[in-house]
């Protein structure tokens, strides 16, 4: 198998730690252990033997995760190294060369590249800006055929921050049922809603549903590299056998911290802090955009720490992002990474002061472009 370059991740990896202002992140400003845990809890971590632990996830942690998904038990949970590993294992274990995958776009492009590299026939359906980033359901219906083995989604969506309505979710389930296809939904942004209740999970809507989650985005803990898969017990057991061939297990300390974070009271505290930060920051982004007249257009995101912004300048998005990085030391993800020129994904989950300082640097370049 000749793997495609995962352009979005490669570009982020090259530059995100080298710039003064990194506005590429789609999650939240990360916590420290000192912010989250008391002295006694940190001392307990120091006494944990640094062995492998249970390779499919600590039994107590899997029980805690299963409590987030009614009707499941620990047998329905596989703990993974972030949601990226969950995505990889799902595609690797369920799809073969020649299978048909219908994929939501725009999207985090891991599944797009991985499945194509495996020889899977990847057929996109699109979220449309003119529909407030809702799916074009007629396009989806045309793409789904009796050959479709899986419909893959990202809800809440990266990069748009959009969420599916209950009606749209039900229609997607009906489509999958009509051809006996799997639904796989990347739900890593659940819990990072700017307003309202937590986005419903696809879990429980249909017997052939697999979802993922993790602590990287809504929880502001990407450094723990903690994710999970939720699905039928036989599928999860099979996924575990695939995991045996790659990373074997997640870090024992990360599992211990995750157990504490996902306890109900702590989980509520973490998500409350993060959602308050997102609400404050998106208001600042809206105010910043309003100061630029019709230069920008944004459908306000409903979840996640990212805004997918269309701009009205005669410059390619990669070139614009490169100029921002090289000339102003600000890193913003270009729309080309999502196959959508003339868009930028602006991360707004940082501390507000940092975000505003980065946007001031963007202003500097915009003035230079507009007056050149």
PyMOL commands that set and color helices and strands:
alter all, ss='L'
color gray80, all
select helices_A, chain A and resi 7-15+33-36+39-46+59-66+74-76+82-94+110-117+129-131+137-143+166-179+222-224+233-243+252-261+264-290+317-328+335-338+352-370
alter helices_A, ss='H'
color red, helices_A
select strands_A, chain A and resi 21-22+77-81+100-105+121-128+134-135+148-154+182-186+209-214+226-230+296-298+306-311+330-331+333-334+343-347
alter strands_A, ss='S'
color yellow, strands_A
deselect
rebuild
show_as cartoon
